[in-house]
């Protein structure tokens, strides 16, 4: 074998690329196989280091297939059944030596530091002689007979029997995720195999009057996305965060943002996010407000509702009603106004006019179609070419879903490659 020839070259040193190399190294080292990772950045695992606000939610013990978006849900379910959460936790604990902890159904490194995960992968690859080229970006891939020819921006050429594309999607482009999968494999595959990349798990923007005054406020509640025709397209519950740009974010908002991106891109100009700002029903809220009207007859609305609502929330809702919360006493509001207040607190409509761009989105939707890959992530049109992670048209909600797909697709690709060396 020539010095520039490898059994497997992995393009991209992110979560999926590193995990695929680790899975290969576990067996390949002992048989003398050569593995190389190309990473265009100055270090591997840049985006992985940002995961879960730097805490790295590795997986989820209660994954639900319905919480993923893809073009082939049955194949995705089969993939996750073949390599799932239990396989991931076993590999991290027993091969990579990472001590794990569980919060509810979410699994983290016990250090709650994503750097622990990056280092575990990095050290294991170094132990097993996996080569890593940093600041060396792959610019083209071609195939001659049974070998792929890889060229980098440093004018170097390499050969390999297998190629793994782990270049990610388009989010956080500063970490190297710029949608490179399209240009790298378009000459080797069917051009109809790609779903355009779009931001997912992102914030939503609004031009609603007064929404910027809510900047930084967090509410525990839920959100429903309504299309212009009034149909509910998605819903989720959890924390809602009002952003300084004038919009909403938080886990439950990001979980439904994919549906908003689709509606807006399809031309829907009347998308709404309906927010429950307390997590309580209108009936429960109404009863609480009635009691406070009786308890604090001399207080203005803002003071009477203190202890039940944040002042910003009270002002926000009552402004929508045309009332200044600090200028009117709660006892001065008739029952119809209290009913209106309870309704707004449980179903506050926020018009949505946009979504966070690639710098704000946590992951992408789109990529190479899963239906165009075999059971081991090998492209059906080009033997030896594998595509994994966010470069594939699979994305899920927050809570370990997207990293689990990275681990699953990487492990399945490694299984296939081990049979093709």
Secondary structure, DSSP 8 states (H G I E B T S, - for coil): --TTEEEEEEE--SHHHHHHHHHHHHHHGGGT--EEEEESSSSS-TTGGGGGGGT-EEEETT--GGGEEES-HHHHHHHHHHS-HHHHHHHHHHTS---EEEETTEEEETT--HHHHHHHHHHHHHHTT-EEEES--EEEEEEETTEEEEEETTS-EEEEEEEEE----SSSGGGT-S-THHHHHTTTS-GGGEEEEEEES--EE---TTGGGGTT-EEEEEEEEE-TTS-EEEEEEEEEEEETTTEEESHHHHHHHHHHHHHHHTT-S--EEEEESSSS-HHHHHHHHHHHHHH-TTSBHHHHTBTTB-HHHHHHHHHHTT--TTTSBGGGS-HHHHHHHHHHHHSEEEE--EE--TTT-SEEEEEE-GGGB-TTSBBTTSTTEEE-GGGBSEEE-TTTHHHHHHHHHHHHHHHHHHT--
